[in-house]
């Protein structure tokens, strides 16, 4: 019974490590993608007034 219990613990720990790694990768990808998605509309808003300011003078 001890051998099966240890093997079960090993499987659980492996699954836990895999799940933790997957969550870390997903969070890191979201953190890397969020600034890119947020910077696109910000750049668009910053680009819109520039031609207007250039056209005014």
N, C-alpha and C positions, 0 to 999 in steps of 0.2 A: 504493500500500500504506500510505503514511503517513496518508492521509485516513481510510481505513477503520480503521486502528489507533487514531487519535485519537477517532473516533466510538465505537469499541468501548470505549475507556477512559471516555469520557463516560457511556455507558450503564452501565458497571460502577460508576462513581462515583455516578451517580444511584441505582442499585439499592442501593448500600451506604448512602447517606444515607437512603433510604426505610426500609431495614431498621433502621438505627440509630435513626431517629425512632420507628418502630413499637415497638422494644424499650424505648426510653425511656418512651413512653406506657404500655406494658404494665406496666413496673416502677412508674411513678408511680401508676397505678391500683391496683396491688397494695398499694403503701405506703399509699395513701389508704383502701383498703378494709380492710386488716388491722386498724388500730386500731378501726374501727367494729365489725368482727366480734369483736374481743377485748373491746371495752368492753361489748358486750351481755351476755355471761355474767357479767362482773365486776359490772355493775349489778344483774343478777338475784341474784347471791350477796350483794351489799350490801343489796338490798331485802328479802331473806328474813329476816335477823336483826333488821332494824328493827321489823317488827310484833311479833316475839317479845319484843324488849326493851320495846316499848311495852306489851305485854300483861302482862309480869311485874309491874310496879308497879301 
